[in-house]
Amino acid sequence: MLQEYVLGHQPEGERGLGVSVCFMCKDALRIYRDAVDKGLSPQKPFVGNGLWVVGFRDPDDYNIVFESPTDVEEEVEYDPNVHG
């Protein structure tokens, strides 16, 4: 999925701004937990549009996002004590 720039945040020579590569998967939270276990620092997962959203920044400063369906309420942030 390619996304539009956020209004007022168009890039001015800044790499990666406004570009996200999104992957639909079965379990984005598992990807998050595996990444943390390996010492990576993904963004804290949250629910958006009925999906768990787990974001990373690659070395070139682009967004890499993994998403998986959920019935958890919108805008909820991941809590390992609640969501495993």
N, C-alpha and C positions, 0 to 999 in steps of 0.2 A: 504494500500500500504506500503510495506517495501522498504526503499531506501538504496542504498549503502553508505558507508562512503565517505566523500569528501577526495580526494587524499591528503595525508599528515596530515590528521586529524583523524586518527584511535584512538579509545579510549585507554587510559592507566589507567584503573581503574576509569574513570569518568562515572558516570551513565547517561544514556540517550543520550549520544553523538552518533549521526548518526541514531537515531531511531525516526521515525515520524509515527504517526497514522493519516491517512487522511480520512475524511468523505466527500463524495459528497452530496450536499444539494441544495435546491432551492434558498436560499438567504443568502449567507455568510455575506454580509454586514449587514443584519438584526441581525445576531448573534453577529457581532462586536458591533453594536450600543446598543443592549440589554446588552451585557457584560459591556460596558463602563458605561451605566446607573446604573448598579448594583455595580459599584466600582472596577471592574476587570481591568487589564491592558494587553489586548491582543496586539500583535505586530501590527503595522500599516499595514492595508491591501494594497495589490498590485496586479497587473494583471500578471499572468504567465501562459503560455500555454493556453490562451483563457479562463482563470478562475480567478475569484476573490479569493485570497488566504488570509485567516485570521488565524493567528497562535497564539497558547497559549503554555505556559510551565506549565506542571502539577507539583504537589509538589515533585515528584521524579525526576524532571528536564527532562522529556520526552516532545517531541513536539506533540501537538494535533492540527491538521489543519482541517479547514472547507473550502471547495472549491465549487464555483458555477459558471456555465457558464456565459460568458459576451462577448459582441462585442467591449468592450473598448480596446484601443490600448495596446499592450504588454508593460510591465514594468511601467505602469502608477501607481502612488501611490494614495490612497484614499484621496479625499478632500471633506469634508462634504458640502462645498459651491457648489461643482460641482455635486457630486454623491448622494447627499441627506443624 
